[in-house]
Amino acid sequence: MTNDTNGPLDGLVVLEAGSMISGPTVGRFMADFGATVIKIEHPAFGDHIRRFGPQKDGVGLWHKYLSRNKQSITLNISTDEGAAVFEDLVGEADLLIENFRPGTLERWNVGWERLSEVNDDLVMLRMSGFGQTGPYSERPGFGTLAEAMSGFAYLNGFPDSPPLLPPTGLADNIAALFSTFAVMFALYHRDVHGGGGQYIDTSLIEPIFGLLGPQPLRYDQLGEIESRSGNRSTSSAPRNVYRTGDDRWVAISASAQPLAERTFDAIDRPDLKDDPRFETNEDRLEHVDELDAIIQDWMDDHSREEVLDAFEAADATLAPVYNVEDILNDEHYAAREAFLTVDDPDLGEAVVQNAFPKFSETPGRVDHLGPSLGEHNDAVYRDRLGYDESVLSDLESEDVI
């Protein structure tokens, strides 16, 4: 592995005029792999993510995680002076990430039409709840709304329970993944095909809808609306979570015939292979209550470690249900360097997920966690833009930075 690289995105300059989760997650991906990501925050209160979620001594852990490897500058873009500074920054950038409500930058006179004149090579990522167009475009948008309207919450949960929202920012993170792909596609088009800059319109609602499989096709062709199935699958069995004898949990997915047969071997019931109730996947789905009861009866008499050993010996597909403490103590995660300890001036030694995916020649890295508000004002305004003391003093006195 080459360790002296700055990452595959070294030299790429990214402006992040985003807040909370979706936009800053795109910035985090790019910063992890070498891009210079300049996070623009309001001088009075910064990104709301600094005050969101768990805190340690007033330090937001979400901010420390999402703003890692980034530079933080303060700028009030909504003022005329701030908009002019913003244009100077855009003139030096390859990519702008923004997730304001549609129309906000236009009200500040720094929408796409203006910024594309400032920098015709600019790629501008515009993230919002419902997209830049359509009858819902001006609505406030958050991940919860996308999880509800995408069909995800309707499918998630148990048959006799209400629709179930996820416990974390699922829609935001899925949108960030789609958006990261999108900006790399646009940068490739610009740099390889000489196509110039462009803006990209992504929403929170469409990416998560796109990951729900052939739901529209199923409805169109079969007239079916899939309903909630809990931890079971409507396509294969057994598939569920089971409580072990020592009050732990494991998950089984036997999505192919050989995997189901190995599951029967693991629970010392090879006779089930010839049981007409369980011979085929269709049979197992029809008799899933009976099948789950048989598996659970066996689980009741075995500890989690015994279950893991039995399924490993049978080459059957099972995994323990982990919490975060389990993950941080797991030898496979450790061997893969899936997390690392970073020294932080506010938190001391702090454990976070490592940069991922793993590259053989140009790996990502985590140099530092989220910076203090405006920590890099001098580095950006003096060194990058060349502003002198007089200009900076005026901007500070007018609360622009």
C-alpha beads as a LAMMPS data file, in Angstrom:
LAMMPS data file: protein, C-alpha beads

401 atoms
400 bonds

1 atom types
1 bond types

-500.0 500.0 xlo xhi
-500.0 500.0 ylo yhi
-500.0 500.0 zlo zhi

Masses

1 110.0

Atoms # bond

1 1 1 0.000 0.000 0.000
2 1 1 1.228 3.488 -0.849
3 1 1 1.191 5.539 2.336
4 1 1 2.675 8.814 1.104
5 1 1 -0.319 9.789 -1.010
6 1 1 -2.695 12.578 -0.175
7 1 1 -5.561 10.559 -1.619
8 1 1 -7.110 10.167 -5.065
9 1 1 -8.871 13.548 -4.830
10 1 1 -5.733 15.501 -3.906
11 1 1 -5.897 18.932 -5.544
12 1 1 -9.691 19.049 -5.789
13 1 1 -11.157 22.097 -4.035
14 1 1 -14.653 21.694 -2.593
15 1 1 -16.848 24.349 -0.999
16 1 1 -19.408 22.961 1.414
17 1 1 -22.219 25.437 1.965
18 1 1 -24.368 22.789 3.566
19 1 1 -25.725 21.966 6.978
20 1 1 -26.840 18.981 9.027
21 1 1 -26.302 15.544 7.439
22 1 1 -26.833 15.140 3.693
23 1 1 -24.564 17.802 2.186
24 1 1 -21.847 17.495 4.833
25 1 1 -21.750 13.722 4.317
26 1 1 -20.804 14.276 0.669
27 1 1 -18.098 16.637 1.892
28 1 1 -16.884 14.046 4.391
29 1 1 -16.528 11.377 1.708
30 1 1 -14.495 13.734 -0.449
31 1 1 -12.347 15.029 2.414
32 1 1 -11.560 11.467 3.499
33 1 1 -10.014 10.859 0.080
34 1 1 -7.860 13.939 -0.214
35 1 1 -10.052 16.796 -1.446
36 1 1 -9.599 20.180 0.199
37 1 1 -13.065 20.715 1.655
38 1 1 -13.790 24.223 2.907
39 1 1 -16.862 24.206 5.127
40 1 1 -18.698 27.535 5.131
41 1 1 -20.553 28.289 8.384
42 1 1 -22.532 31.256 9.634
43 1 1 -20.260 33.387 11.865
44 1 1 -22.799 33.671 14.684
45 1 1 -23.890 30.069 15.187
46 1 1 -22.172 27.767 12.694
47 1 1 -23.703 24.610 11.305
48 1 1 -26.703 23.327 13.279
49 1 1 -24.953 19.941 13.376
50 1 1 -22.664 21.364 16.083
51 1 1 -25.631 21.332 18.478
52 1 1 -27.381 18.226 17.153
53 1 1 -27.402 14.902 18.983
54 1 1 -25.013 13.687 21.680
55 1 1 -22.611 16.198 23.216
56 1 1 -19.564 15.876 25.426
57 1 1 -18.885 19.004 27.474
58 1 1 -20.721 21.042 24.862
59 1 1 -18.878 19.491 21.915
60 1 1 -21.184 17.951 19.310
61 1 1 -20.137 14.435 18.353
62 1 1 -22.031 14.526 15.051
63 1 1 -20.012 17.603 14.091
64 1 1 -16.749 15.958 15.069
65 1 1 -17.612 12.981 12.863
66 1 1 -19.134 14.704 9.817
67 1 1 -16.714 17.651 9.671
68 1 1 -13.546 15.596 9.925
69 1 1 -10.693 16.421 7.551
70 1 1 -12.414 19.702 6.610
71 1 1 -11.457 23.339 6.986
72 1 1 -13.974 25.609 8.720
73 1 1 -14.479 29.225 7.713
74 1 1 -17.175 31.668 8.750
75 1 1 -19.161 33.661 6.194
76 1 1 -22.611 35.241 6.110
77 1 1 -23.510 34.680 2.457
78 1 1 -26.860 36.451 2.833
79 1 1 -25.194 39.894 2.934
80 1 1 -23.980 41.686 -0.180
81 1 1 -20.433 41.661 1.138
82 1 1 -20.696 37.993 2.034
83 1 1 -22.026 37.128 -1.405
84 1 1 -19.023 38.873 -2.968
85 1 1 -16.640 36.843 -0.797
86 1 1 -18.585 33.715 -1.695
87 1 1 -18.047 34.463 -5.377
88 1 1 -14.305 34.785 -4.759
89 1 1 -14.333 31.360 -3.131
90 1 1 -16.366 29.864 -5.969
91 1 1 -13.855 31.230 -8.451
92 1 1 -11.204 29.001 -6.865
93 1 1 -13.355 25.877 -6.467
94 1 1 -14.033 22.727 -8.459
95 1 1 -17.208 21.761 -6.626
96 1 1 -19.849 23.546 -4.571
97 1 1 -22.118 21.520 -2.278
98 1 1 -25.264 23.256 -1.026
99 1 1 -28.394 21.949 0.642
100 1 1 -30.383 25.094 1.338
101 1 1 -34.083 25.173 0.558
102 1 1 -34.518 25.780 -3.198
103 1 1 -34.428 29.467 -4.060
104 1 1 -32.297 30.519 -1.077
105 1 1 -29.084 31.148 -3.009
106 1 1 -31.083 32.896 -5.723
107 1 1 -32.461 35.310 -3.103
108 1 1 -28.872 36.066 -2.158
109 1 1 -28.004 36.601 -5.835
110 1 1 -25.587 33.668 -5.906
111 1 1 -27.667 31.047 -7.694
112 1 1 -26.438 28.824 -10.498
113 1 1 -26.863 31.447 -13.224
114 1 1 -24.563 33.848 -11.410
115 1 1 -22.028 31.312 -10.144
116 1 1 -21.635 29.668 -13.547
117 1 1 -20.586 33.095 -14.841
118 1 1 -18.049 33.407 -12.039
119 1 1 -16.609 29.940 -12.753
120 1 1 -17.723 28.132 -15.899
121 1 1 -15.916 24.961 -14.775
122 1 1 -17.854 24.785 -11.516
123 1 1 -19.793 21.649 -10.626
124 1 1 -22.610 22.631 -8.276
125 1 1 -24.418 19.999 -6.234
126 1 1 -27.872 21.136 -5.136
127 1 1 -29.411 18.893 -2.482
128 1 1 -32.887 19.432 -1.073
129 1 1 -35.783 17.490 0.351
130 1 1 -37.846 17.278 -2.823
131 1 1 -35.555 18.595 -5.555
132 1 1 -35.290 21.933 -7.330
133 1 1 -38.447 21.414 -9.418
134 1 1 -41.946 20.045 -8.935
135 1 1 -44.931 21.077 -6.795
136 1 1 -43.211 20.115 -3.516
137 1 1 -39.838 21.712 -4.273
138 1 1 -40.279 24.696 -1.959
139 1 1 -41.334 22.627 1.028
140 1 1 -38.866 22.219 3.890
141 1 1 -37.274 18.810 3.516
142 1 1 -35.760 16.474 6.079
143 1 1 -34.804 12.819 5.998
144 1 1 -37.830 11.782 8.049
145 1 1 -40.161 13.158 5.387
146 1 1 -38.282 11.324 2.656
147 1 1 -38.346 8.073 4.621
148 1 1 -42.111 8.475 4.929
149 1 1 -42.931 9.523 1.352
150 1 1 -40.470 7.198 -0.396
151 1 1 -42.367 4.093 0.708
152 1 1 -39.613 2.999 3.088
153 1 1 -41.512 3.550 6.345
154 1 1 -44.595 1.834 4.903
155 1 1 -42.551 -1.321 4.218
156 1 1 -40.534 -1.168 7.427
157 1 1 -41.854 -2.717 10.632
158 1 1 -44.118 -5.598 11.594
159 1 1 -47.488 -6.469 10.023
160 1 1 -49.471 -5.583 13.138
161 1 1 -47.503 -2.386 13.864
162 1 1 -47.492 1.140 12.403
163 1 1 -45.020 2.131 9.685
164 1 1 -41.541 2.339 11.198
165 1 1 -39.000 5.129 10.720
166 1 1 -35.272 4.330 10.924
167 1 1 -33.314 5.348 14.053
168 1 1 -30.706 7.339 12.119
169 1 1 -30.471 9.594 9.066
170 1 1 -31.010 6.885 6.478
171 1 1 -32.480 9.047 3.707
172 1 1 -29.796 11.696 4.203
173 1 1 -26.999 9.169 3.939
174 1 1 -28.467 7.400 0.913
175 1 1 -28.886 10.769 -0.817
176 1 1 -25.281 11.593 0.051
177 1 1 -24.069 8.376 -1.581
178 1 1 -26.048 9.071 -4.765
179 1 1 -24.787 12.655 -4.745
180 1 1 -21.157 11.638 -4.322
181 1 1 -21.476 9.361 -7.346
182 1 1 -23.100 12.231 -9.222
183 1 1 -20.391 14.802 -8.571
184 1 1 -17.686 12.343 -9.586
185 1 1 -19.590 11.623 -12.818
186 1 1 -19.776 15.376 -13.485
187 1 1 -16.103 15.945 -12.679
188 1 1 -15.131 13.074 -14.979
189 1 1 -17.253 14.597 -17.747
190 1 1 -15.612 17.977 -17.188
191 1 1 -12.018 16.801 -16.920
192 1 1 -11.969 13.888 -19.372
193 1 1 -14.483 14.994 -21.984
194 1 1 -13.914 18.732 -21.644
195 1 1 -17.571 19.263 -20.931
196 1 1 -17.325 22.228 -18.587
197 1 1 -19.253 22.703 -15.387
198 1 1 -22.866 21.885 -14.618
199 1 1 -25.290 21.765 -11.728
200 1 1 -26.735 18.582 -10.259
201 1 1 -30.219 18.426 -8.743
202 1 1 -30.589 15.720 -6.091
203 1 1 -33.331 15.235 -3.534
204 1 1 -33.671 13.197 -0.364
205 1 1 -36.834 11.467 -1.527
206 1 1 -35.758 9.879 -4.827
207 1 1 -32.547 8.058 -3.813
208 1 1 -34.199 6.068 -1.018
209 1 1 -37.189 5.366 -3.294
210 1 1 -34.733 4.054 -5.875
211 1 1 -33.264 1.544 -3.421
212 1 1 -36.568 -0.145 -2.567
213 1 1 -36.281 -2.590 -5.437
214 1 1 -38.900 -3.235 -8.133
215 1 1 -41.833 -1.860 -6.131
216 1 1 -43.217 0.251 -9.021
217 1 1 -42.730 -2.616 -11.476
218 1 1 -44.469 -5.043 -9.136
219 1 1 -47.430 -2.709 -8.750
220 1 1 -47.558 -1.954 -12.480
221 1 1 -47.316 -5.561 -13.640
222 1 1 -48.969 -7.497 -10.805
223 1 1 -51.147 -4.918 -9.080
224 1 1 -49.475 -5.750 -5.749
225 1 1 -48.492 -3.412 -2.926
226 1 1 -45.960 -5.110 -0.673
227 1 1 -46.833 -4.945 3.008
228 1 1 -44.727 -4.979 6.152
229 1 1 -43.145 -8.309 7.029
230 1 1 -41.021 -7.499 10.082
231 1 1 -37.719 -9.364 10.122
232 1 1 -38.988 -11.950 7.676
233 1 1 -38.555 -11.871 3.918
234 1 1 -41.400 -12.255 1.462
235 1 1 -38.986 -13.989 -0.926
236 1 1 -37.149 -16.613 1.140
237 1 1 -37.171 -18.508 4.429
238 1 1 -35.757 -18.870 6.981
239 1 1 -34.932 -15.214 7.407
240 1 1 -35.348 -13.712 10.870
241 1 1 -33.656 -12.814 14.130
242 1 1 -33.659 -15.352 16.955
243 1 1 -32.947 -15.072 20.665
244 1 1 -30.270 -17.426 21.979
245 1 1 -30.330 -19.203 25.314
246 1 1 -28.086 -16.573 26.924
247 1 1 -30.426 -13.751 25.874
248 1 1 -28.418 -12.603 22.859
249 1 1 -29.611 -12.276 19.278
250 1 1 -28.561 -13.726 15.939
251 1 1 -29.800 -13.267 12.378
252 1 1 -30.278 -15.954 9.720
253 1 1 -30.679 -15.477 5.989
254 1 1 -31.066 -18.643 3.914
255 1 1 -31.946 -17.164 0.542
256 1 1 -30.958 -20.231 -1.508
257 1 1 -31.778 -23.934 -1.190
258 1 1 -28.254 -25.045 -0.139
259 1 1 -28.219 -22.400 2.591
260 1 1 -31.525 -23.607 4.008
261 1 1 -30.250 -27.186 4.038
262 1 1 -27.066 -26.129 5.844
263 1 1 -29.228 -24.337 8.396
264 1 1 -31.055 -27.618 9.055
265 1 1 -27.685 -29.329 9.540
266 1 1 -26.543 -26.596 11.933
267 1 1 -29.568 -27.062 14.207
268 1 1 -29.161 -30.871 14.154
269 1 1 -32.311 -31.354 12.078
270 1 1 -31.180 -32.834 8.735
271 1 1 -34.558 -34.576 8.602
272 1 1 -36.157 -31.238 7.722
273 1 1 -34.621 -31.464 4.249
274 1 1 -37.142 -34.185 3.422
275 1 1 -40.034 -32.675 5.336
276 1 1 -42.677 -31.727 2.720
277 1 1 -43.318 -28.501 4.610
278 1 1 -39.735 -27.311 4.044
279 1 1 -38.444 -29.043 0.905
280 1 1 -38.551 -25.945 -1.305
281 1 1 -38.400 -22.240 -0.692
282 1 1 -42.080 -21.915 -1.580
283 1 1 -42.897 -24.628 0.960
284 1 1 -40.853 -22.880 3.626
285 1 1 -42.557 -19.553 2.996
286 1 1 -45.954 -21.229 3.294
287 1 1 -44.976 -22.817 6.622
288 1 1 -42.719 -20.050 7.936
289 1 1 -44.350 -19.914 11.387
290 1 1 -43.613 -23.588 11.963
291 1 1 -40.076 -23.229 10.617
292 1 1 -39.264 -20.246 12.826
293 1 1 -40.632 -22.089 15.856
294 1 1 -38.363 -25.090 15.186
295 1 1 -35.301 -22.876 14.840
296 1 1 -36.196 -20.855 17.929
297 1 1 -36.672 -24.024 20.012
298 1 1 -33.114 -25.051 19.134
299 1 1 -31.785 -21.550 19.863
300 1 1 -33.359 -21.629 23.328
301 1 1 -31.015 -24.455 24.332
302 1 1 -27.779 -22.885 23.075
303 1 1 -25.666 -19.854 23.908
304 1 1 -24.731 -17.396 21.206
305 1 1 -21.198 -18.764 21.006
306 1 1 -22.538 -22.295 20.623
307 1 1 -24.868 -21.098 17.874
308 1 1 -22.039 -19.336 16.047
309 1 1 -19.830 -22.415 16.275
310 1 1 -22.568 -24.727 14.989
311 1 1 -23.412 -22.532 12.016
312 1 1 -19.759 -22.002 11.154
313 1 1 -19.170 -25.761 11.220
314 1 1 -22.126 -26.247 8.858
315 1 1 -21.029 -23.348 6.608
316 1 1 -24.479 -21.849 7.172
317 1 1 -25.313 -18.154 6.978
318 1 1 -25.791 -16.569 10.387
319 1 1 -24.432 -13.492 12.139
320 1 1 -24.637 -12.096 15.654
321 1 1 -26.736 -8.978 16.141
322 1 1 -24.153 -6.437 17.290
323 1 1 -24.355 -3.185 19.174
324 1 1 -21.537 -0.659 18.827
325 1 1 -19.622 -2.098 21.798
326 1 1 -19.646 -5.507 20.119
327 1 1 -18.319 -3.962 16.911
328 1 1 -15.434 -2.199 18.628
329 1 1 -14.431 -5.481 20.276
330 1 1 -14.738 -7.640 17.155
331 1 1 -11.515 -9.071 15.752
332 1 1 -12.637 -8.867 12.127
333 1 1 -13.514 -5.171 12.321
334 1 1 -10.158 -4.585 14.037
335 1 1 -8.231 -6.571 11.436
336 1 1 -9.934 -4.574 8.682
337 1 1 -9.051 -1.314 10.470
338 1 1 -12.696 -0.324 10.174
339 1 1 -12.266 2.161 13.021
340 1 1 -9.340 4.127 14.379
341 1 1 -8.393 6.424 17.232
342 1 1 -7.808 10.094 16.429
343 1 1 -6.317 12.655 18.804
344 1 1 -8.662 15.635 19.092
345 1 1 -8.046 18.878 21.027
346 1 1 -11.579 18.852 22.459
347 1 1 -12.242 15.153 23.020
348 1 1 -8.767 13.724 23.512
349 1 1 -8.433 10.269 21.992
350 1 1 -11.603 9.574 19.998
351 1 1 -12.718 6.491 18.055
352 1 1 -14.417 6.932 14.662
353 1 1 -15.073 4.873 11.544
354 1 1 -12.116 4.791 9.171
355 1 1 -12.143 6.104 5.612
356 1 1 -13.847 3.574 3.339
357 1 1 -13.618 1.953 0.769
358 1 1 -10.054 0.636 1.001
359 1 1 -7.821 1.631 -1.927
360 1 1 -4.634 -0.309 -2.692
361 1 1 -2.613 2.681 -3.916
362 1 1 -4.447 5.850 -2.880
363 1 1 -6.114 5.138 0.468
364 1 1 -8.228 7.626 2.326
365 1 1 -7.374 8.727 5.816
366 1 1 -8.654 10.616 8.839
367 1 1 -6.244 13.388 9.807
368 1 1 -8.423 15.271 12.271
369 1 1 -11.984 15.505 13.518
370 1 1 -14.311 18.477 13.080
371 1 1 -12.529 21.823 13.567
372 1 1 -13.570 24.757 15.709
373 1 1 -15.797 27.406 14.146
374 1 1 -13.765 29.597 11.781
375 1 1 -10.534 27.797 12.618
376 1 1 -9.260 28.148 9.051
377 1 1 -10.296 31.724 8.293
378 1 1 -6.693 32.866 7.988
379 1 1 -5.613 29.904 5.873
380 1 1 -8.454 30.451 3.420
381 1 1 -8.962 34.210 3.358
382 1 1 -5.315 35.266 3.648
383 1 1 -3.427 32.434 1.999
384 1 1 -5.893 31.193 -0.604
385 1 1 -7.757 34.386 -1.532
386 1 1 -5.004 36.867 -0.680
387 1 1 -7.147 39.181 1.458
388 1 1 -5.075 41.666 3.439
389 1 1 -5.553 42.779 7.036
390 1 1 -7.626 45.804 6.072
391 1 1 -10.145 43.750 4.106
392 1 1 -10.412 41.119 6.829
393 1 1 -10.851 43.749 9.516
394 1 1 -13.718 45.352 7.599
395 1 1 -15.416 41.988 7.026
396 1 1 -15.124 41.111 10.708
397 1 1 -16.420 44.471 11.886
398 1 1 -19.469 44.088 9.643
399 1 1 -20.107 40.513 10.903
400 1 1 -19.598 39.108 7.415
401 1 1 -16.984 36.630 8.669

Bonds

1 1 1 2
2 1 2 3
3 1 3 4
4 1 4 5
5 1 5 6
6 1 6 7
7 1 7 8
8 1 8 9
9 1 9 10
10 1 10 11
11 1 11 12
12 1 12 13
13 1 13 14
14 1 14 15
15 1 15 16
16 1 16 17
17 1 17 18
18 1 18 19
19 1 19 20
20 1 20 21
21 1 21 22
22 1 22 23
23 1 23 24
24 1 24 25
25 1 25 26
26 1 26 27
27 1 27 28
28 1 28 29
29 1 29 30
30 1 30 31
31 1 31 32
32 1 32 33
33 1 33 34
34 1 34 35
35 1 35 36
36 1 36 37
37 1 37 38
38 1 38 39
39 1 39 40
40 1 40 41
41 1 41 42
42 1 42 43
43 1 43 44
44 1 44 45
45 1 45 46
46 1 46 47
47 1 47 48
48 1 48 49
49 1 49 50
50 1 50 51
51 1 51 52
52 1 52 53
53 1 53 54
54 1 54 55
55 1 55 56
56 1 56 57
57 1 57 58
58 1 58 59
59 1 59 60
60 1 60 61
61 1 61 62
62 1 62 63
63 1 63 64
64 1 64 65
65 1 65 66
66 1 66 67
67 1 67 68
68 1 68 69
69 1 69 70
70 1 70 71
71 1 71 72
72 1 72 73
73 1 73 74
74 1 74 75
75 1 75 76
76 1 76 77
77 1 77 78
78 1 78 79
79 1 79 80
80 1 80 81
81 1 81 82
82 1 82 83
83 1 83 84
84 1 84 85
85 1 85 86
86 1 86 87
87 1 87 88
88 1 88 89
89 1 89 90
90 1 90 91
91 1 91 92
92 1 92 93
93 1 93 94
94 1 94 95
95 1 95 96
96 1 96 97
97 1 97 98
98 1 98 99
99 1 99 100
100 1 100 101
101 1 101 102
102 1 102 103
103 1 103 104
104 1 104 105
105 1 105 106
106 1 106 107
107 1 107 108
108 1 108 109
109 1 109 110
110 1 110 111
111 1 111 112
112 1 112 113
113 1 113 114
114 1 114 115
115 1 115 116
116 1 116 117
117 1 117 118
118 1 118 119
119 1 119 120
120 1 120 121
121 1 121 122
122 1 122 123
123 1 123 124
124 1 124 125
125 1 125 126
126 1 126 127
127 1 127 128
128 1 128 129
129 1 129 130
130 1 130 131
131 1 131 132
132 1 132 133
133 1 133 134
134 1 134 135
135 1 135 136
136 1 136 137
137 1 137 138
138 1 138 139
139 1 139 140
140 1 140 141
141 1 141 142
142 1 142 143
143 1 143 144
144 1 144 145
145 1 145 146
146 1 146 147
147 1 147 148
148 1 148 149
149 1 149 150
150 1 150 151
151 1 151 152
152 1 152 153
153 1 153 154
154 1 154 155
155 1 155 156
156 1 156 157
157 1 157 158
158 1 158 159
159 1 159 160
160 1 160 161
161 1 161 162
162 1 162 163
163 1 163 164
164 1 164 165
165 1 165 166
166 1 166 167
167 1 167 168
168 1 168 169
169 1 169 170
170 1 170 171
171 1 171 172
172 1 172 173
173 1 173 174
174 1 174 175
175 1 175 176
176 1 176 177
177 1 177 178
178 1 178 179
179 1 179 180
180 1 180 181
181 1 181 182
182 1 182 183
183 1 183 184
184 1 184 185
185 1 185 186
186 1 186 187
187 1 187 188
188 1 188 189
189 1 189 190
190 1 190 191
191 1 191 192
192 1 192 193
193 1 193 194
194 1 194 195
195 1 195 196
196 1 196 197
197 1 197 198
198 1 198 199
199 1 199 200
200 1 200 201
201 1 201 202
202 1 202 203
203 1 203 204
204 1 204 205
205 1 205 206
206 1 206 207
207 1 207 208
208 1 208 209
209 1 209 210
210 1 210 211
211 1 211 212
212 1 212 213
213 1 213 214
214 1 214 215
215 1 215 216
216 1 216 217
217 1 217 218
218 1 218 219
219 1 219 220
220 1 220 221
221 1 221 222
222 1 222 223
223 1 223 224
224 1 224 225
225 1 225 226
226 1 226 227
227 1 227 228
228 1 228 229
229 1 229 230
230 1 230 231
231 1 231 232
232 1 232 233
233 1 233 234
234 1 234 235
235 1 235 236
236 1 236 237
237 1 237 238
238 1 238 239
239 1 239 240
240 1 240 241
241 1 241 242
242 1 242 243
243 1 243 244
244 1 244 245
245 1 245 246
246 1 246 247
247 1 247 248
248 1 248 249
249 1 249 250
250 1 250 251
251 1 251 252
252 1 252 253
253 1 253 254
254 1 254 255
255 1 255 256
256 1 256 257
257 1 257 258
258 1 258 259
259 1 259 260
260 1 260 261
261 1 261 262
262 1 262 263
263 1 263 264
264 1 264 265
265 1 265 266
266 1 266 267
267 1 267 268
268 1 268 269
269 1 269 270
270 1 270 271
271 1 271 272
272 1 272 273
273 1 273 274
274 1 274 275
275 1 275 276
276 1 276 277
277 1 277 278
278 1 278 279
279 1 279 280
280 1 280 281
281 1 281 282
282 1 282 283
283 1 283 284
284 1 284 285
285 1 285 286
286 1 286 287
287 1 287 288
288 1 288 289
289 1 289 290
290 1 290 291
291 1 291 292
292 1 292 293
293 1 293 294
294 1 294 295
295 1 295 296
296 1 296 297
297 1 297 298
298 1 298 299
299 1 299 300
300 1 300 301
301 1 301 302
302 1 302 303
303 1 303 304
304 1 304 305
305 1 305 306
306 1 306 307
307 1 307 308
308 1 308 309
309 1 309 310
310 1 310 311
311 1 311 312
312 1 312 313
313 1 313 314
314 1 314 315
315 1 315 316
316 1 316 317
317 1 317 318
318 1 318 319
319 1 319 320
320 1 320 321
321 1 321 322
322 1 322 323
323 1 323 324
324 1 324 325
325 1 325 326
326 1 326 327
327 1 327 328
328 1 328 329
329 1 329 330
330 1 330 331
331 1 331 332
332 1 332 333
333 1 333 334
334 1 334 335
335 1 335 336
336 1 336 337
337 1 337 338
338 1 338 339
339 1 339 340
340 1 340 341
341 1 341 342
342 1 342 343
343 1 343 344
344 1 344 345
345 1 345 346
346 1 346 347
347 1 347 348
348 1 348 349
349 1 349 350
350 1 350 351
351 1 351 352
352 1 352 353
353 1 353 354
354 1 354 355
355 1 355 356
356 1 356 357
357 1 357 358
358 1 358 359
359 1 359 360
360 1 360 361
361 1 361 362
362 1 362 363
363 1 363 364
364 1 364 365
365 1 365 366
366 1 366 367
367 1 367 368
368 1 368 369
369 1 369 370
370 1 370 371
371 1 371 372
372 1 372 373
373 1 373 374
374 1 374 375
375 1 375 376
376 1 376 377
377 1 377 378
378 1 378 379
379 1 379 380
380 1 380 381
381 1 381 382
382 1 382 383
383 1 383 384
384 1 384 385
385 1 385 386
386 1 386 387
387 1 387 388
388 1 388 389
389 1 389 390
390 1 390 391
391 1 391 392
392 1 392 393
393 1 393 394
394 1 394 395
395 1 395 396
396 1 396 397
397 1 397 398
398 1 398 399
399 1 399 400
400 1 400 401
